[in-house]
Structures are given as C-alpha cells and as structure tokens.
Amino acid sequence: MKHVPNVLTITRMVVTPILLLLLFADTLAGYAWALGLFVYASISDWADGQLARRFGAGSKLGQFLDPIADKVLVLGTFSALIFVLPATVAWWLVAIIALRDLAVTAYRIYLKRKGQILTTSRYAKWKTAAQLTFLIAVLLLLTAAHTVEPLSSMVQALLDTSAIFWALVVVTLVTVWTGIEYFINPGISEEAGSYGN
C-alpha cells in the first residue's frame, strides 16, 4: 500500500494533459471525457492523502509531486477555459489565482531553506473546494451544452451570461483570502508537515 499514493499522484499528472487536449476538441465526447478525467483526478487527490495518512505511506517523493500535480491540474484547467470560454473566464482572474499559488509556494520554499515548515492553513480546504466546485460545474455545463435540445440551448444561454464570470470572481476572492492568511497567521513548525497549499 505504501506505493499507492504515489501511483495515484503520478496517474493524476499523466491524465491532466489528456484532459486539457480534450477540452479543445469542442465535442460532446471531448467535454464528457474531460469532465470524467477531472473528477477522477480530484478524487485521486483526496484518496492519495487519505491512504498516505492511514497506512503511514507518506514519502518525500509524494510530498514533492502531490502539490505539483494539483497545481498542474487546477491551473491547467483554468488556463484552458480562458480559451474555451474567453468571454466569461477572464485571464486576469486566473492570473491572480496563479500568482497567489506562486507567492505561497515561494514563501514555503523560503521557510524550508531556514529549516522551517509552513503547515497547511485551516482554510486551505475552502480554496480547494471553491476551485474544484467551479471547474466541475463549468465542465458539466460545457458537456450539457453539447447534448440535445432544448437542454443544450438552455445551458448555452447560461454560459453566455456573466454568471460564470462572477462565480470566478468569488473563487478568486476565496483563493486570495486563503493566501493572505498564510502571511498573516502562518503555521510554522520545525517538523515535517504537509506541502499542500
């Protein structure tokens, strides 16, 4: 069992580029498969952490790869949606989300060089939940928009409104707030801790 968490993480890294390519297919099958792969990747992210803790199977490789796999999945999907839905998924909001992750990661590396660990914020799950909920909802809508009438027309009309934009604004605010929390109330220890943020 000790190798399963790393296998799940690596699998998540492998399916992410496939998922992104499928988003540009602009077909029902492409969006449906992209949705399925994203849901799988999201579940595997939860599962590898649970397994690592339950069976004591954590490793330095897993601590290194897991946050990279998460960021590639989430930021890659956000970036792809900029091109798929350019009118509603604003590039500058995605850039803010990416900069937040970059700032926290840089801070974590700085502390690590000092022999300290920045532990995961108690609010980090809010950010993850907000981002994953948004991305799954958008992928579900894109899939539904390529099904049959009248569902496809109704969903497309929703996609053409500003609802997606404002939902992304909320996600961005939650993401930034949880990032600021790391600098205002950092949880710093000398012990090895979680690398997720």
C-alpha positions as YAML, in Angstrom:
chain: A
units: angstrom
residues:
- id: 1
  name: MET
  ca: [0.00, 0.00, 0.00]
- id: 2
  name: LYS
  ca: [2.89, 2.38, 0.57]
- id: 3
  name: HIS
  ca: [3.31, 2.93, -3.18]
- id: 4
  name: VAL
  ca: [-0.38, 3.51, -3.97]
- id: 5
  name: PRO
  ca: [-0.46, 7.25, -3.03]
- id: 6
  name: ASN
  ca: [2.48, 8.00, -5.34]
- id: 7
  name: VAL
  ca: [0.91, 5.93, -8.13]
- id: 8
  name: LEU
  ca: [-2.30, 7.95, -7.82]
- id: 9
  name: THR
  ca: [-0.33, 11.21, -7.89]
- id: 10
  name: ILE
  ca: [1.64, 10.19, -10.98]
- id: 11
  name: THR
  ca: [-1.55, 8.98, -12.69]
- id: 12
  name: ARG
  ca: [-3.08, 12.40, -12.00]
- id: 13
  name: MET
  ca: [-0.12, 14.05, -13.69]
- id: 14
  name: VAL
  ca: [-0.47, 11.76, -16.71]
- id: 15
  name: VAL
  ca: [-4.21, 12.32, -17.27]
- id: 16
  name: THR
  ca: [-4.02, 16.12, -16.91]
- id: 17
  name: PRO
  ca: [-2.51, 16.87, -20.38]
- id: 18
  name: ILE
  ca: [-5.00, 14.44, -21.93]
- id: 19
  name: LEU
  ca: [-7.83, 16.27, -20.16]
- id: 20
  name: LEU
  ca: [-6.59, 19.63, -21.47]
- id: 21
  name: LEU
  ca: [-6.36, 18.35, -25.05]
- id: 22
  name: LEU
  ca: [-9.91, 17.00, -24.83]
- id: 23
  name: LEU
  ca: [-11.21, 20.45, -23.81]
- id: 24
  name: PHE
  ca: [-10.10, 21.86, -27.14]
- id: 25
  name: ALA
  ca: [-11.90, 19.14, -29.11]
- id: 26
  name: ASP
  ca: [-15.17, 21.11, -28.72]
- id: 27
  name: THR
  ca: [-17.27, 17.94, -28.91]
- id: 28
  name: LEU
  ca: [-19.67, 16.18, -26.56]
- id: 29
  name: ALA
  ca: [-17.29, 13.23, -26.21]
- id: 30
  name: GLY
  ca: [-14.33, 15.54, -25.59]
- id: 31
  name: TYR
  ca: [-16.06, 17.52, -22.84]
- id: 32
  name: ALA
  ca: [-17.59, 14.40, -21.28]
- id: 33
  name: TRP
  ca: [-14.21, 12.66, -21.08]
- id: 34
  name: ALA
  ca: [-12.55, 15.82, -19.78]
- id: 35
  name: LEU
  ca: [-15.20, 16.05, -17.06]
- id: 36
  name: GLY
  ca: [-14.72, 12.40, -16.14]
- id: 37
  name: LEU
  ca: [-10.94, 12.71, -16.00]
- id: 38
  name: PHE
  ca: [-11.14, 15.87, -13.90]
- id: 39
  name: VAL
  ca: [-13.49, 14.22, -11.41]
- id: 40
  name: TYR
  ca: [-11.19, 11.18, -11.27]
- id: 41
  name: ALA
  ca: [-8.14, 13.40, -10.71]
- id: 42
  name: SER
  ca: [-9.95, 15.33, -7.96]
- id: 43
  name: ILE
  ca: [-10.95, 12.12, -6.18]
- id: 44
  name: SER
  ca: [-7.43, 10.69, -6.54]
- id: 45
  name: ASP
  ca: [-6.04, 13.83, -4.91]
- id: 46
  name: TRP
  ca: [-8.23, 13.19, -1.87]
- id: 47
  name: ALA
  ca: [-7.57, 9.45, -1.93]
- id: 48
  name: ASP
  ca: [-3.78, 9.59, -2.05]
- id: 49
  name: GLY
  ca: [-3.69, 11.86, 1.01]
- id: 50
  name: GLN
  ca: [-6.08, 9.62, 2.92]
- id: 51
  name: LEU
  ca: [-4.11, 6.48, 2.07]
- id: 52
  name: ALA
  ca: [-0.78, 8.08, 2.92]
- id: 53
  name: ARG
  ca: [-2.04, 9.05, 6.38]
- id: 54
  name: ARG
  ca: [-3.92, 5.84, 7.09]
- id: 55
  name: PHE
  ca: [-1.10, 3.48, 6.16]
- id: 56
  name: GLY
  ca: [1.81, 5.75, 7.06]
- id: 57
  name: ALA
  ca: [2.83, 5.69, 3.41]
- id: 58
  name: GLY
  ca: [3.94, 9.30, 3.13]
- id: 59
  name: SER
  ca: [7.22, 9.89, 1.32]
- id: 60
  name: LYS
  ca: [9.43, 12.79, 0.26]
- id: 61
  name: LEU
  ca: [8.64, 11.96, -3.36]
- id: 62
  name: GLY
  ca: [4.93, 12.17, -2.64]
- id: 63
  name: GLN
  ca: [5.32, 15.42, -0.73]
- id: 64
  name: PHE
  ca: [7.17, 16.85, -3.72]
- id: 65
  name: LEU
  ca: [4.94, 15.52, -6.50]
- id: 66
  name: ASP
  ca: [1.49, 15.95, -4.93]
- id: 67
  name: PRO
  ca: [1.34, 19.77, -4.90]
- id: 68
  name: ILE
  ca: [2.85, 19.90, -8.39]
- id: 69
  name: ALA
  ca: [0.18, 17.52, -9.70]
- id: 70
  name: ASP
  ca: [-2.55, 19.57, -8.01]
- id: 71
  name: LYS
  ca: [-1.35, 22.87, -9.44]
- id: 72
  name: VAL
  ca: [-0.88, 21.45, -12.95]
- id: 73
  name: LEU
  ca: [-4.41, 20.03, -12.86]
- id: 74
  name: VAL
  ca: [-6.21, 23.08, -11.48]
- id: 75
  name: LEU
  ca: [-4.21, 25.88, -13.10]
- id: 76
  name: GLY
  ca: [-4.01, 23.96, -16.38]
- id: 77
  name: THR
  ca: [-7.79, 23.56, -16.48]
- id: 78
  name: PHE
  ca: [-8.33, 27.22, -15.57]
- id: 79
  name: SER
  ca: [-5.93, 28.24, -18.34]
- id: 80
  name: ALA
  ca: [-7.64, 26.04, -20.91]
- id: 81
  name: LEU
  ca: [-11.02, 27.57, -20.03]
- id: 82
  name: ILE
  ca: [-9.64, 31.02, -20.85]
- id: 83
  name: PHE
  ca: [-9.58, 29.89, -24.49]
- id: 84
  name: VAL
  ca: [-12.74, 27.77, -24.37]
- id: 85
  name: LEU
  ca: [-14.83, 30.50, -22.70]
- id: 86
  name: PRO
  ca: [-12.90, 33.72, -23.40]
- id: 87
  name: ALA
  ca: [-15.91, 35.97, -22.78]
- id: 88
  name: THR
  ca: [-16.51, 34.78, -19.21]
- id: 89
  name: VAL
  ca: [-13.31, 33.18, -17.88]
- id: 90
  name: ALA
  ca: [-11.15, 36.28, -17.56]
- id: 91
  name: TRP
  ca: [-7.42, 35.69, -17.95]
- id: 92
  name: TRP
  ca: [-6.58, 38.26, -15.28]
- id: 93
  name: LEU
  ca: [-8.63, 36.42, -12.66]
- id: 94
  name: VAL
  ca: [-6.82, 33.18, -13.50]
- id: 95
  name: ALA
  ca: [-3.53, 35.09, -13.31]
- id: 96
  name: ILE
  ca: [-4.41, 36.29, -9.79]
- id: 97
  name: ILE
  ca: [-5.14, 32.69, -8.75]
- id: 98
  name: ALA
  ca: [-1.79, 31.57, -10.20]
- id: 99
  name: LEU
  ca: [0.11, 34.42, -8.53]
- id: 100
  name: ARG
  ca: [-1.43, 33.52, -5.17]
- id: 101
  name: ASP
  ca: [-0.15, 29.96, -5.51]
- id: 102
  name: LEU
  ca: [3.25, 31.23, -6.62]
- id: 103
  name: ALA
  ca: [3.50, 33.57, -3.62]
- id: 104
  name: VAL
  ca: [2.58, 30.87, -1.09]
- id: 105
  name: THR
  ca: [4.92, 28.36, -2.73]
- id: 106
  name: ALA
  ca: [7.79, 30.88, -2.71]
- id: 107
  name: TYR
  ca: [7.12, 31.61, 0.97]
- id: 108
  name: ARG
  ca: [7.09, 27.88, 1.73]
- id: 109
  name: ILE
  ca: [10.44, 27.41, -0.05]
- id: 110
  name: TYR
  ca: [11.92, 30.38, 1.81]
- id: 111
  name: LEU
  ca: [10.92, 28.91, 5.15]
- id: 112
  name: LYS
  ca: [12.13, 25.45, 4.16]
- id: 113
  name: ARG
  ca: [15.60, 26.85, 3.48]
- id: 114
  name: LYS
  ca: [15.53, 28.18, 7.05]
- id: 115
  name: GLY
  ca: [14.72, 24.70, 8.32]
- id: 116
  name: GLN
  ca: [11.05, 25.50, 8.94]
- id: 117
  name: ILE
  ca: [7.80, 24.10, 7.57]
- id: 118
  name: LEU
  ca: [4.76, 26.16, 6.60]
- id: 119
  name: THR
  ca: [1.86, 23.94, 7.58]
- id: 120
  name: THR
  ca: [-1.31, 23.87, 5.55]
- id: 121
  name: SER
  ca: [-3.78, 26.60, 6.50]
- id: 122
  name: ARG
  ca: [-7.03, 25.52, 8.13]
- id: 123
  name: TYR
  ca: [-8.76, 27.50, 5.38]
- id: 124
  name: ALA
  ca: [-6.95, 25.78, 2.50]
- id: 125
  name: LYS
  ca: [-9.83, 23.33, 2.08]
- id: 126
  name: TRP
  ca: [-12.14, 26.26, 1.34]
- id: 127
  name: LYS
  ca: [-9.94, 27.30, -1.56]
- id: 128
  name: THR
  ca: [-9.73, 23.76, -2.89]
- id: 129
  name: ALA
  ca: [-13.49, 23.23, -2.56]
- id: 130
  name: ALA
  ca: [-14.27, 26.53, -4.30]
- id: 131
  name: GLN
  ca: [-11.91, 25.86, -7.20]
- id: 132
  name: LEU
  ca: [-12.94, 22.25, -7.76]
- id: 133
  name: THR
  ca: [-16.65, 23.06, -7.50]
- id: 134
  name: PHE
  ca: [-16.29, 25.86, -10.05]
- id: 135
  name: LEU
  ca: [-14.27, 23.78, -12.51]
- id: 136
  name: ILE
  ca: [-16.50, 20.70, -12.27]
- id: 137
  name: ALA
  ca: [-19.62, 22.87, -12.69]
- id: 138
  name: VAL
  ca: [-18.19, 24.59, -15.80]
- id: 139
  name: LEU
  ca: [-17.09, 21.29, -17.33]
- id: 140
  name: LEU
  ca: [-20.54, 19.86, -16.63]
- id: 141
  name: LEU
  ca: [-22.18, 22.86, -18.32]
- id: 142
  name: LEU
  ca: [-19.89, 22.57, -21.35]
- id: 143
  name: THR
  ca: [-20.80, 18.90, -21.66]
- id: 144
  name: ALA
  ca: [-24.53, 19.62, -21.32]
- id: 145
  name: ALA
  ca: [-24.28, 22.40, -23.93]
- id: 146
  name: HIS
  ca: [-23.29, 19.76, -26.50]
- id: 147
  name: THR
  ca: [-26.16, 17.36, -25.78]
- id: 148
  name: VAL
  ca: [-29.70, 17.56, -27.16]
- id: 149
  name: GLU
  ca: [-32.26, 20.32, -27.44]
- id: 150
  name: PRO
  ca: [-33.72, 22.08, -25.55]
- id: 151
  name: LEU
  ca: [-31.13, 21.36, -22.85]
- id: 152
  name: SER
  ca: [-28.19, 22.43, -25.00]
- id: 153
  name: SER
  ca: [-29.73, 25.81, -25.85]
- id: 154
  name: MET
  ca: [-30.68, 26.49, -22.25]
- id: 155
  name: VAL
  ca: [-27.20, 25.68, -20.98]
- id: 156
  name: GLN
  ca: [-25.52, 27.66, -23.75]
- id: 157
  name: ALA
  ca: [-27.66, 30.66, -22.83]
- id: 158
  name: LEU
  ca: [-26.38, 30.34, -19.26]
- id: 159
  name: LEU
  ca: [-22.79, 30.10, -20.48]
- id: 160
  name: ASP
  ca: [-23.29, 33.29, -22.47]
- id: 161
  name: THR
  ca: [-24.32, 35.26, -19.37]
- id: 162
  name: SER
  ca: [-21.99, 36.81, -16.80]
- id: 163
  name: ALA
  ca: [-22.80, 34.09, -14.22]
- id: 164
  name: ILE
  ca: [-19.55, 32.21, -14.89]
- id: 165
  name: PHE
  ca: [-17.53, 35.42, -14.61]
- id: 166
  name: TRP
  ca: [-18.99, 36.36, -11.23]
- id: 167
  name: ALA
  ca: [-18.63, 32.83, -9.93]
- id: 168
  name: LEU
  ca: [-14.95, 33.00, -10.88]
- id: 169
  name: VAL
  ca: [-14.67, 36.34, -9.07]
- id: 170
  name: VAL
  ca: [-15.92, 34.66, -5.89]
- id: 171
  name: VAL
  ca: [-13.47, 31.76, -6.36]
- id: 172
  name: THR
  ca: [-10.63, 34.24, -6.87]
- id: 173
  name: LEU
  ca: [-11.53, 36.19, -3.72]
- id: 174
  name: VAL
  ca: [-11.62, 32.98, -1.65]
- id: 175
  name: THR
  ca: [-8.28, 31.92, -3.15]
- id: 176
  name: VAL
  ca: [-6.61, 35.27, -2.43]
- id: 177
  name: TRP
  ca: [-8.04, 35.43, 1.10]
- id: 178
  name: THR
  ca: [-6.71, 31.97, 1.98]
- id: 179
  name: GLY
  ca: [-3.34, 33.02, 0.56]
- id: 180
  name: ILE
  ca: [-3.21, 36.18, 2.67]
- id: 181
  name: GLU
  ca: [-4.00, 34.04, 5.71]
- id: 182
  name: TYR
  ca: [-0.64, 32.27, 5.27]
- id: 183
  name: PHE
  ca: [1.21, 35.56, 5.71]
- id: 184
  name: ILE
  ca: [-0.99, 36.98, 8.49]
- id: 185
  name: ASN
  ca: [-1.26, 33.84, 10.63]
- id: 186
  name: PRO
  ca: [1.37, 31.40, 9.35]
- id: 187
  name: GLY
  ca: [1.55, 27.98, 10.94]
- id: 188
  name: ILE
  ca: [5.29, 27.40, 11.15]
- id: 189
  name: SER
  ca: [6.98, 24.43, 12.75]
- id: 190
  name: GLU
  ca: [10.33, 22.69, 12.74]
- id: 191
  name: GLU
  ca: [8.75, 19.35, 11.97]
- id: 192
  name: ALA
  ca: [7.98, 17.85, 8.56]
- id: 193
  name: GLY
  ca: [4.45, 18.73, 7.52]
- id: 194
  name: SER
  ca: [2.08, 18.94, 4.61]
- id: 195
  name: TYR
  ca: [3.25, 20.52, 1.40]
- id: 196
  name: GLY
  ca: [-0.23, 21.24, 0.06]
- id: 197
  name: ASN
  ca: [-1.49, 24.81, -0.08]
...
